[in-house]
Amino acid sequence: MRFFIKLRDKRALLSASVLALRSTTERKQSRMSTSLPVAAVCQVTSTPDKEANFKSCTRLVEQAKEGGASMVFLPEGFDYIGSSREETLALSESLDGDIITRYNHLARKLGVWLSLGGFHERGHDWESDRRIYNSHIIINGEGEVVSVYRKAHLFDVELTGKGVSLKESDFTIPGPQLVLLRARAIETQCFVLAAAQVGHHHTRRASFGHALAVDPWGELMGDCGPSDITLRLVQIDLKRLMEVRREMPVLQHRREQEFYCSLD
């Protein structure tokens, strides 16, 4: 599942991320002269092999940095995708475990910000309940974790006719606040960067790619396609963002929560 950063609702994270996105590039993966900040949206095929996954993601991050990106977006399950509930739990780690430590070092070495779309984080009561968080992590160019979002709305599906049953809530703890979601760029008036999984993860699961980048007017900026482990580099034009918000001032029409409560 893809994750998006809803920049409007998390202004502190927006400010930090914008500062991070200072670089030059073009979509064809080679540098060009530009003053616009650049981000990379990635598409990977995670498996239960955590070491292979890290190497694959590292190659993409290095490629993005060479292309001029200052922030790189990796998808949910970038660390691994387990083949069973038991394996998923067994492979999980804490935030100060080996995987996040290695990504901290990678970010610091390359001087690039990382958006890690969904990390299998062991819960605070792991020793007693064996449950995990689905956590989105932001690491800055100094290799520091600056934001952690623990997914609030978990994915449960049971298709009895097809023998499909997946209940994320059985072993994943819901987080406290919804700040990341699959939002329409036009409605939120923000850039949407949706990293994705692609290909076969194991014998029981496959994903279909199409990691996307969309601008605040809903125009497609980049699409990683349906089959390849790859990335797309996109320029983040903040003037474009301001123009859209000026021409259609949706944010000015927002009501405080108390207004809607008064309608009950």
Secondary structure as UniProt FT lines:
FT   TURN            7..9
FT   HELIX           11..20
FT   TURN            27..28
FT   STRAND          38..44
FT   HELIX           50..67
FT   STRAND          71..76
FT   HELIX           85..91
FT   TURN            95..96
FT   HELIX           98..110
FT   STRAND          113..122
FT   TURN            124..125
FT   HELIX           126..129
FT   STRAND          132..139
FT   TURN            141..142
FT   STRAND          145..150
FT   STRAND          156..159
FT   HELIX           160..162
FT   STRAND          164..167
FT   HELIX           168..170
FT   HELIX           185..188
FT   STRAND          192..194
FT   STRAND          196..202
FT   TURN            203..204
FT   STRAND          205..208
FT   STRAND          212..214
FT   TURN            216..217
FT   STRAND          220..223
FT   STRAND          230..235
FT   HELIX           238..247
FT   HELIX           250..253
FT   HELIX           257..261
FT   TURN            262..263
//
